[in-house]
Amino acid sequence: MDAMTQPLPPTTPALVAAFAPGGTLRASINLGNPILANKDATTGEPFGVSIDLAREFARRLGVGIELVVFEKAAASVDAVRNEKADIGFFAVDPARSEGLRFTAPYVLIEGSYLVPEASALTDNAQVDAKGHRISVGSGSAYDLFLTREIKHAEIVRLQGAGPALAAVRAGEVEVAAGIRQLLEGEAQRAPGVRVLPGRFMVIQQAMGTPLSRGAEAQALLAGFVEEMKSSGFVGDALKRHRIEGAIVAPASAS
């Protein structure tokens, strides 16, 4: 029996209602992370790994699904925190913990730096220096991480990954931070920029739900994520959507 047909472990109507109080599971989807979610150019419908997980979780609960779509991570997080959505798909970060409960990660993504081709920078450790400006999508996992870690360079927060990458080509910043796969795609799109070797962070992508939904609901979601990893569901979704630059997270130690 595969992951698509395995029944949800026994639960109660009260527990299902904790996730979908209106009878439909509202899933917050962030289109700002193309590894996890994209929009079909023809139909306009979102698709991707996070959408597959959302639909499967709703199926397990026996309820309908509503995709609440956002262009930026911060807005997607706020929707769940403010209970305008019931579940979401986020990079785990301490700055996002208030009002939310995260599962263990289901996918790990590398965060890297993009620089002009002519830049003297050759290593991630050289980026945090006085006089360097780092563009980043405002409210993204990279923004939150760099806000804590960068001591000397200036962080330039822009409205999404696209403007952050464009700022490097325009000479407005010396470095852009983002998803390695996205940066490599930008470097291949046109000459003039390159990706620094390695990574400056590993992004832990997890599912989350409002803290108010209770410990039992949080445990059910955590168990769902562990099963989706161990059953091959997440790995199959990454292959099906032809995603590179991400790997299935290891099983939780808890």
N, C-alpha and C positions, 0 to 999 in steps of 0.2 A: 504494500500500500504506500503510495507516494505522498509527498507533503501536501499536495492539492486536495487529497481525499481523506486524510486522517481527520477524525473528529476532534473537536475541541474537548479537552478534559472537562469532566462534569463541573458545571457552574450553576448559578442560581439566577432567577429573574432579577433579583436585586443587584447582582453583580453586573449583569448585562446592562441594566438601567444606569448603573454608575458610569459606564462608558458612553451610552447612547440614551441620555435622559429624554430626548425627543423622539426616540424610536429609530433614528438614523445616526450612524456614526459619521461625525464630521472630521475629516482628516485635513490638517493644515499642510499644504505642499509648497515648498520653496523652489521656484524655477531658477533661482540665482545659482544653484549648484547643478551644473549639467551632468555630473556623474550620477546624480540620483533622480533628477526629474527634467523633462523637456516638454515642449509643446509641439504637437503634430502640425506641420506647416500647412497642411490641407484642411484638416478638420478643426484645428485649434484645441483639440483635446490633449490634456497632459498625459504623459506616459513615462515609464521609467521604473527603477528599482523600488523607490518609495511608494509609488502608486500600486505596484504589484503587492507589496506588503500590506498596504492599507486595505486593498480589496480582499486579500486573504483573511485579514483579521476580522473584517466585517462579516465575511462568510462564516468564519468560525463562531462568531457571536450570534449569527442568524438574523442580522439586521441589514438594512440598506446602507449605502455609502454615499456621502457627499464630499466632493473634493473642494476644499477652500484654498484657492490658489493665490500665491503672492510672488512678487518679483525679487524680494529681498528676505534674507534670513531673519533680520530683526522683526519685521512685520509678521512673519510666520510664527516666531516665538511668542510675540505679544498676543496673537490670536488664541493660542493655547493657554497662556498665563491668564488671560482675561475671560477664559471659558467661552470664547466664540468658536472654538474648535475643541474636539475631544481628545485627539491624539495629534502628534506632530513628529517630524523627523529633523533632528538638530545635531549640530556638532556639540559635544559635551564641553561645557566651559563653566567655571565657578561663577562667572558674572551672570549666567543665565539661570542659576539654581533657584532663585527666589520664586516661590509659588509653583514650581515644577518638580516632577520626579522623573529622572531618566532611567532607562534600562542600561544594561551593559551595551557597548557598541556592537553593531552588526557589520559595519564596514570601516576600514581604515583607509584614509586618503592622505597623500603627501602634500604639504604646503611648501612652495618654493618661491624663488625670486626671479624676476625678469629684469634684464638690464639692456641698455643700448649695446649694439655690437662693438662699438668703439670704447666701451667702458673699461677702466682699469681694474674693475672688480672681477675677481676670479674665484672667490670663496664666500660662503655665507657669513663667516665670522667677520668679514670686512665691512659688512653693510652697516652695522651700528656704529657710525662715526659722525662726528660733528660736520655739518655741511651737507650731509646726505638727506634727501627727502624720499620717503617711501609712500607710494600711493596704495590705497587699499579700499575695498568696498566698505562703506560705513556700516558698523554693526555686525560685520561678518566674523567668523571664527578667527580669521587672521587679524582683524582689527582688535578683537578682545585680547588675543595672545600677545600681539606686539605692544599693545598699550601697557601690559604688565612688564614685558621683557626689554623693550628698547629704552636705552638710557641716554643716548647721545644724538641719534638721528631724529629727524622730524617726521611725524606721521601725517600724511595728507589724506583725509577721508573724503571719498567721493561716492556718488550715488550708483554703486554697483561695480561689477567686475569690468564691464566694457570701458567705462570712463577711466578706471584705474589703469588699464593696459594702454589706453590711448595716451595717457599722460606721459608715459615713457617715450613713446614715439614723438610726441610733441616737444620733448625736452623740458617739460614742466617739473619732472621729478627724475631722480637718478635710478630709482628702483621701483618695481611694482611687486606686490605680494599676492599670491593666490594659489588656486588648485594647480598642481604641477601639470596635469593633463591639459588644462585650459591654456596655460602659459606655453606649453610645447606647441599647441595648435596655433597660437598667435605667432610664434617664431617661424613656423612652417608656412604660415599664410603669406608672409612677405618679408623680404630681407630687412635688416636694420636693428633687430633685437635678438637676444639669446637668453637661454635659461641657465642660471648658475647650477653647477653640479650639486647633486644631493638634495637635501631638504632641511628646512629650518624648524619644522614641526610635523607631527603626525596628528591628523584630525580624526577624532573618534566620533563617528556618526551613529547616533542612537535614536530610539523612539522615546517619546515623552508624553506625559499626561498631566493635567492639573493636580497639584498636591491634594486638593480637596476631595478627589475621587476615592481616596482611602487606600489603606495598605493592601487589602485583598485585590483591588483592581490593579494596583501597581505590581503586585506579585504575578498576577495573571499575564500582564503585558511583558514582564521580564521573562517569564517562562516561554511565552510565544516567540520572543526574539531568539532565545537559546535554541528552541526547536527549529526555527527557520534557518539558523546557521548550521546546525548539526545534520539536518535532513538534506542539505544541498540546495534548498530553495533560494537562498541569497546568492550562492555561487552560480546557480543556473540563471538567475535574473541578470547578473552581471554579464554573463556570456550572451544571453538572448538580446540584450540591449547593446552589445558590442562595446562594453565599457572597459577601458584600460586605465591604469593609474590608480586602481582601487583593489583591495583584497578583502576577503571575508575575515572579520575579526575572530580571534580565538575564543573558545568557550570561556564563559565567566568562571572565575575561581570560587565564587560564592555559591 
